[in-house]
Amino acid sequence: MSIERDLNKQEEEMIYKAIDEFQECGKTDIACPICNGKLKYIGNYSSFRVFCENCGEVYSLRGI
C-alpha cells in the first residue's frame, strides 16, 4: 500500500530529515508525518525508498 496524496511542505521536510538521519546513522527516531508510524529505509545514497509501517511507501527516489 502507498499513500495516494502528495506530501505537504512540512511533511516533506520531515521525510528529508529522516532520510538524512538514515543515511548518516542508519536509523531515525522521526515518525511518519502522516500517521505517526515507524519509518523504514531501503536503498543506498542514490536510489532509495522510505516506508511507513502503516502507510506503505511514503517517498522514493531513483538514482542514475
C-alpha positions, -999 to +999 in steps of 0.1 A: +000+000+000+012+035-008-001+069+002-023+083-025-017+120-020+012+144-022+030+153+009+027+189+021+058+210+026+060+203+063+056+166+058+082+166+031+107+184+053+103+158+080+108+130+055+140+147+042+153+150+077+146+113+083+164+104+051+195+124+062+194+105+095+190+071+078+220+079+055+242+093+083+233+070+112+215+041+097+183+048+118+159+076+127+136+084+156+114+106+133+079+092+129+057+092+098+043+127+094+010+112+082+001+086+108+030+087+133+041+052+124+077+039+123+097+048+092+119+023+074+146+030+048+156+007+019+183+015-006+216+034-008+226+071-014+214+074-050+183+052-050+160+046-021+125+043-006+111+053+027+083+032+040+059+036+069+048+006+088+011+018+084+010+039+052+034+019+030+057+038+007+059+074+016+088+086-005+111+072-032+140+084-054+156+066-082+192+074-090+212+071-121 
